[in-house]
Amino acid sequence: MENKDKFKGFMLLIAERENREISHLLMDAYWETLKPFSDEQCEKAFTHVWNNTRFFPKPVDFLEYLDPRPKRFDEIDFPGHIYQDPPNRDYLKDDRTEEQKDEDMANLRKMAGKIGRKIE
């Protein structure tokens, strides 16, 4: 967005609707978010947000309208200091034998029965 006065007008209008004050810091953050898009795109996004949000919009509310295609994880431009390799997820593996799983399920059914619940 190139027209900062129009941008401020839209933001202040939304803030007024939500009975919220908007700081310079927050205004700058939204400005940086919308700066890559054209004035016309942003006007449409503000209209969409005005008509489709119930609370003060987050930047993602604008971005989802402006660029609706979901991003793949490897397409997201993470700053190097934020991105870390995914954690080791070995703890998600279920190494129990079938007998252990059956026994655990039987115990679960037994406990559920004590409180009047049925587990299929």
Secondary structure, DSSP 8 states (H G I E B T S, - for coil): ---HHHHHHHHHHHHHHTT----HHHHHHHHHHHTTS-HHHHHHHHHHHHHH-SS---HHHHHHHHS-S---GGGS---TTT-------GGG-----HHHHHHHHHHHHHHHHHTT----
